[in-house]
Amino acid sequence: MDLQAYSGARISTIKKKLDQALATTTTAQPTTDADQLCVQKRGTGSHLCRYFYNQDYSSICTKLYCAIPNTNTCYENRIQDYILCGNKKWCISGVCTSDSNAPAGDETCLYGDRTGIFFSNSWTCADMVREAPQWCADHSSACCASCASIRTTTITTPATTTTSVKTTTSPTTTSTAASSTTTIATTTTVQPITDADQLCVQKHGTGSHLCRYFYNQDYSSICTKLYCAIPNINTCYENRIQDYILCGNKKWCISGVCTSDSNAPAGDETCLYGDRKGTYFTNGWTCADMVREAPQWCADHANACCASCASIRTTTTTTPTTTTTPPATTVQPKTTEDTSFFYRY
């Protein structure tokens, strides 16, 4: 075969293979499932953070929250078109749009249960419903599919569901939703938590506390943003708030607003939540230790140590001669509280 004939045959073979490849190529179907998109963006083990949507997924078209695998943290991600946001609705250019071509879905539980392990004892939503169905009162959003069976059973056989409720103590979840120490009240009146430090402990466990740094002693914004420290690390996370958290003198949070109420606890608005809890400095000092050993540092830490530093201000007024003594020259250690924060769910 001469060169020209060989070249012609070679080109013909390549063209034939190309035509075959084009003939067998199908149009790629867009991902419509937010859980799948989270896996694409964050890797195996990621999933949609359902907590942020409260079963209204219309906002998913502008904010997609995905869990980071092997952590309890959710990050906001860019969304793409055709993600399901309702029944026969999907995201188009950032807007939840009705479209007959979009998949059908139950808007009361559009994405089903939270994927995988949800509780610190390794329970999934299905495990919770089987072992402690009464916890659906606290976790109906994350476990909407599993809890739906409880609601159905309650309607059809109320006698069975009222007698089968267990009194097991709820474990903490692997999300920011606060765990329940008692899921069904046995008293007629439940006293709300008003202390933000206590609420942080409920949400993140022993050692957590309110991150005072972000408020600069003005706690009116706590009704929309509650910053809690994560135990044993220097990071604060933003959490959802609940009603009746103290935000000022005779003021508490009602529906996200700091509201004056004669029933609210009294408080000193110059130091509403007192000193930062526990160890504050890298050398192991608390605020009280700092005031005792190096009171001059109150100039830098009056916000976090407002209660302890108040005694220094009082001393300055009454006995100025004692405060004019040259301060110690000890090098000031770093604090253990970070000012960064991340969203959790």
C-alpha positions as CSV (number, residue, x, y, z in Angstrom):
1,M,0.0,0.0,0.0
2,D,1.4,3.4,-1.0
3,L,1.6,6.3,1.5
4,Q,-1.4,8.1,0.0
5,A,-3.6,5.0,0.2
6,Y,-2.4,4.3,3.8
7,S,-3.1,7.8,4.9
8,G,-6.6,7.7,3.4
9,A,-7.4,4.5,5.1
10,R,-6.1,5.8,8.4
11,I,-8.2,8.9,8.2
12,S,-11.2,6.9,7.3
13,T,-10.7,4.6,10.3
14,I,-10.3,7.6,12.7
15,K,-13.5,9.3,11.3
16,K,-15.4,6.1,11.7
17,K,-14.4,5.8,15.4
18,L,-15.2,9.4,16.0
19,D,-18.7,9.0,14.4
20,Q,-19.3,6.0,16.6
21,A,-18.3,7.8,19.7
22,L,-20.5,10.7,18.9
23,A,-23.4,8.4,18.1
24,T,-23.2,6.7,21.5
25,T,-22.7,9.9,23.6
26,T,-25.8,10.9,25.5
27,T,-26.6,14.2,27.1
28,A,-25.4,14.4,30.7
29,Q,-28.3,14.7,33.2
30,P,-27.9,17.5,35.7
31,T,-27.7,16.6,39.4
32,T,-31.0,17.5,41.0
33,D,-30.2,16.1,44.5
34,A,-28.5,18.4,47.0
35,D,-27.0,15.5,48.9
36,Q,-25.3,14.3,45.7
37,L,-24.1,17.9,45.0
38,C,-22.6,18.1,48.5
39,V,-20.7,14.9,47.9
40,Q,-19.4,16.3,44.6
41,K,-18.2,19.5,46.4
42,R,-17.0,18.1,49.7
43,G,-16.3,14.4,49.1
44,T,-17.8,11.1,50.3
45,G,-19.5,11.5,53.7
46,S,-20.8,15.0,53.0
47,H,-24.5,15.7,52.9
48,L,-27.0,18.6,52.8
49,C,-27.3,20.4,56.2
50,R,-31.0,20.3,56.5
51,Y,-31.2,22.2,59.8
52,F,-30.8,25.6,58.1
53,Y,-33.9,25.2,56.0
54,N,-36.5,24.0,58.4
55,Q,-38.2,22.1,55.5
56,D,-38.4,25.3,53.4
57,Y,-35.9,24.7,50.6
58,S,-36.7,27.7,48.5
59,S,-33.6,29.4,49.9
60,I,-31.3,26.6,48.8
61,C,-31.0,28.3,45.4
62,T,-28.9,31.0,47.0
63,K,-27.3,29.1,49.9
64,L,-26.3,25.5,49.8
65,Y,-25.0,24.3,53.2
66,C,-22.9,21.1,53.0
67,A,-21.5,19.1,55.9
68,I,-17.7,18.5,56.0
69,P,-17.0,14.8,56.2
70,N,-15.9,13.6,59.7
71,T,-16.7,17.0,61.3
72,N,-19.7,18.6,62.8
73,T,-19.3,21.7,60.6
74,C,-21.4,23.0,57.7
75,Y,-20.1,25.4,55.0
76,E,-21.9,27.5,52.6
77,N,-21.3,26.5,48.9
78,R,-22.2,27.8,45.5
79,I,-25.3,26.3,44.1
80,Q,-25.9,25.1,40.5
81,D,-29.0,25.0,38.4
82,Y,-31.5,22.2,38.5
83,I,-31.2,21.4,42.2
84,L,-34.6,20.4,43.6
85,C,-36.1,23.1,45.8
86,G,-39.7,22.0,46.0
87,N,-42.4,19.9,44.4
88,K,-41.9,20.2,40.6
89,K,-39.5,23.1,41.4
90,W,-35.8,23.5,40.9
91,C,-33.2,26.2,41.0
92,I,-32.7,28.3,37.9
93,S,-30.3,31.3,38.1
94,G,-30.6,31.4,41.9
95,V,-34.4,31.4,41.9
96,C,-36.6,28.4,43.0
97,T,-38.7,28.0,39.8
98,S,-41.8,25.9,39.1
99,D,-41.2,23.6,36.1
100,S,-43.1,20.6,34.8
101,N,-39.8,19.0,34.0
102,A,-38.6,19.2,37.6
103,P,-38.9,16.1,39.8
104,A,-41.9,15.7,42.1
105,G,-41.2,15.9,45.8
106,D,-43.0,16.0,49.2
107,E,-42.4,19.6,50.4
108,T,-43.0,18.5,54.0
109,C,-39.9,16.3,53.8
110,L,-38.2,17.2,50.5
111,Y,-34.8,15.6,51.2
112,G,-35.8,13.0,53.7
113,D,-33.9,12.2,56.9
114,R,-30.5,13.6,57.6
115,T,-28.0,11.1,56.1
116,G,-26.0,8.7,58.2
117,I,-25.2,9.0,62.0
118,F,-27.0,11.9,63.7
119,F,-26.5,11.2,67.4
120,S,-23.3,11.0,69.5
121,N,-24.3,7.4,70.4
122,S,-24.1,6.5,66.7
123,W,-27.8,6.4,66.2
124,T,-29.3,7.3,62.8
125,C,-32.8,8.8,62.5
126,A,-34.2,5.4,62.1
127,D,-32.5,4.2,65.3
128,M,-34.0,7.1,67.2
129,V,-37.5,6.4,66.0
130,R,-37.2,2.8,67.0
131,E,-35.6,3.3,70.4
132,A,-36.9,6.7,71.5
133,P,-39.7,8.0,69.3
134,Q,-40.5,10.8,71.6
135,W,-37.4,12.7,70.5
136,C,-39.1,13.4,67.2
137,A,-40.4,16.5,69.0
138,D,-36.9,17.9,68.9
139,H,-35.6,16.4,65.7
140,S,-38.6,16.4,63.3
141,S,-36.7,18.5,60.8
142,A,-33.6,16.4,60.5
143,C,-35.5,13.1,60.8
144,C,-38.7,14.1,59.0
145,A,-39.1,10.8,57.0
146,S,-38.6,8.5,60.0
147,C,-40.7,10.8,62.3
148,A,-43.5,10.8,59.7
149,S,-44.2,7.2,60.7
150,I,-44.7,8.2,64.3
151,R,-47.1,10.9,63.3
152,T,-49.1,8.4,61.3
153,T,-49.1,5.9,64.1
154,T,-50.2,8.5,66.5
155,I,-53.3,9.2,64.4
156,T,-54.3,5.6,63.8
157,T,-53.4,4.0,67.1
158,P,-53.0,6.7,69.8
159,A,-53.2,4.2,72.6
160,T,-50.2,2.3,71.3
161,T,-48.0,5.4,70.9
162,T,-48.8,6.9,74.2
163,T,-47.8,3.8,76.1
164,S,-44.7,2.9,74.1
165,V,-42.7,6.1,74.8
166,K,-39.4,5.4,76.5
167,T,-37.8,7.6,79.1
168,T,-34.3,7.2,77.8
169,T,-32.0,10.2,78.1
170,S,-31.4,11.7,74.6
171,P,-27.8,11.7,73.5
172,T,-26.3,14.8,71.9
173,T,-26.6,15.0,68.2
174,T,-23.7,15.6,65.8
175,S,-25.3,18.8,64.7
176,T,-25.8,22.2,66.4
177,A,-29.3,21.4,67.4
178,A,-29.3,21.2,71.2
179,S,-29.7,17.8,72.8
180,S,-32.6,17.1,75.1
181,T,-32.0,15.9,78.6
182,T,-35.7,15.2,79.1
183,T,-37.8,14.8,76.0
184,I,-41.3,14.8,77.5
185,A,-42.0,17.1,80.4
186,T,-43.5,15.6,83.5
187,T,-44.4,18.9,85.1
188,T,-47.0,21.4,84.0
189,T,-44.7,24.4,83.8
190,V,-41.3,24.3,82.1
191,Q,-38.9,27.1,83.0
192,P,-37.0,28.5,80.0
193,I,-33.3,28.8,79.9
194,T,-32.4,32.4,80.1
195,D,-28.6,32.1,80.4
196,A,-26.6,32.0,77.2
197,D,-23.7,30.2,78.8
198,Q,-26.0,27.3,79.8
199,L,-27.5,27.3,76.3
200,C,-24.0,27.0,74.8
201,V,-23.3,24.0,77.1
202,Q,-26.5,22.4,75.9
203,K,-25.5,22.9,72.3
204,H,-21.8,22.0,72.5
205,G,-21.3,20.2,75.7
206,T,-19.4,20.8,79.0
207,G,-16.7,23.4,78.6
208,S,-18.6,25.5,76.0
209,H,-19.6,29.1,76.9
210,L,-20.8,32.3,75.3
211,C,-18.1,34.0,73.2
212,R,-18.4,37.5,74.8
213,Y,-15.9,39.0,72.4
214,F,-18.4,39.5,69.6
215,Y,-20.8,41.6,71.5
216,N,-18.7,44.3,73.2
217,Q,-21.1,44.3,76.1
218,D,-24.1,45.0,73.8
219,Y,-26.1,41.8,73.8
220,S,-29.1,43.0,71.8
221,S,-27.7,41.2,68.8
222,I,-27.6,37.9,70.7
223,C,-31.2,37.3,69.7
224,T,-30.1,36.7,66.1
225,K,-26.5,35.4,66.5
226,L,-25.4,33.3,69.4
227,Y,-21.7,32.6,69.4
228,C,-20.6,29.6,71.4
229,A,-17.1,28.3,72.1
230,I,-16.3,24.7,71.2
231,P,-14.7,22.9,74.1
232,N,-10.9,22.4,74.0
233,I,-10.4,24.5,70.8
234,N,-10.1,28.2,70.2
235,T,-13.1,28.6,67.8
236,C,-16.5,30.1,68.2
237,Y,-19.5,28.9,66.2
238,E,-22.6,30.8,65.3
239,N,-25.7,29.0,66.6
240,R,-29.5,29.4,66.4
241,I,-31.0,31.1,69.4
242,Q,-34.1,30.3,71.3
243,D,-36.6,32.6,73.0
244,Y,-36.1,33.9,76.6
245,I,-32.3,34.2,76.4
246,L,-31.3,37.3,78.4
247,C,-30.2,40.2,76.2
248,G,-30.3,43.2,78.7
249,N,-31.7,44.4,82.0
250,K,-35.3,43.0,82.1
251,K,-35.0,42.1,78.4
252,W,-34.9,38.8,76.7
253,C,-35.1,37.4,73.2
254,I,-38.6,36.9,71.7
255,S,-38.8,35.8,68.0
256,G,-35.3,37.1,67.3
257,V,-35.9,40.5,68.9
258,C,-34.4,41.8,72.2
259,T,-37.7,42.7,74.0
260,S,-38.3,44.5,77.3
261,D,-40.5,42.4,79.6
262,S,-41.2,42.8,83.3
263,N,-40.9,39.0,83.6
264,A,-37.4,38.9,82.2
265,P,-34.5,38.7,84.7
266,A,-32.7,41.8,85.9
267,G,-29.1,42.3,84.8
268,D,-26.3,44.8,84.8
269,E,-25.9,45.8,81.1
270,T,-22.3,46.9,81.6
271,C,-21.4,43.3,82.4
272,L,-24.5,41.2,81.6
273,Y,-22.9,37.8,81.5
274,G,-20.0,38.5,83.8
275,D,-16.5,37.2,83.2
276,R,-15.5,34.8,80.5
277,K,-15.9,31.3,82.0
278,G,-12.9,29.2,83.0
279,T,-9.3,29.5,81.8
280,Y,-8.8,32.6,79.6
281,F,-5.1,32.9,79.2
282,T,-2.6,30.4,77.8
283,N,-0.8,30.3,81.1
284,G,-3.9,28.9,82.7
285,W,-5.1,32.1,84.3
286,T,-8.8,32.9,84.7
287,C,-10.0,36.5,84.8
288,A,-9.8,36.5,88.6
289,D,-6.1,35.3,88.3
290,M,-5.3,38.1,85.9
291,V,-6.8,40.8,88.2
292,R,-4.9,39.4,91.2
293,E,-1.5,39.0,89.4
294,A,-1.5,41.6,86.6
295,P,-4.5,44.0,87.1
296,Q,-3.1,46.4,84.5
297,W,-4.2,44.0,81.8
298,C,-7.8,45.0,82.4
299,A,-7.1,47.7,79.9
300,D,-7.0,45.0,77.2
301,H,-9.5,42.5,78.6
302,A,-12.2,44.6,80.2
303,N,-14.8,43.1,78.0
304,A,-14.1,39.4,78.7
305,C,-13.3,40.1,82.3
306,C,-15.8,42.8,83.1
307,A,-16.8,41.5,86.5
308,S,-13.3,41.0,87.8
309,C,-12.0,44.3,86.3
310,A,-14.9,46.1,87.9
311,S,-13.2,45.7,91.2
312,I,-10.1,47.4,89.8
313,R,-12.2,50.4,88.7
314,T,-13.7,50.6,92.1
315,T,-10.3,50.5,93.8
316,T,-9.1,53.2,91.5
317,T,-11.9,55.5,92.6
318,T,-11.6,54.9,96.3
319,T,-7.9,54.4,96.8
320,P,-6.0,55.9,93.9
321,T,-2.7,55.7,95.7
322,T,-2.8,51.9,95.6
323,T,-3.3,51.8,91.8
324,T,-0.5,54.2,91.0
325,T,2.0,51.6,92.1
326,P,4.1,50.6,89.0
327,P,2.5,47.5,87.4
328,A,4.3,44.2,87.1
329,T,6.4,43.7,84.0
330,T,5.1,40.2,83.4
331,V,4.8,39.4,79.7
332,Q,1.1,39.1,78.8
333,P,0.2,35.7,77.6
334,K,-2.3,35.1,74.7
335,T,-5.9,34.4,75.4
336,T,-7.5,31.0,74.6
337,E,-10.5,32.5,72.9
338,D,-10.4,32.8,69.1
339,T,-12.4,35.5,67.4
340,S,-13.1,33.4,64.3
341,F,-16.4,31.6,63.8
342,F,-18.1,29.0,61.5
343,Y,-21.7,28.1,60.9
344,R,-22.9,24.8,62.3
345,Y,-26.1,23.1,62.2
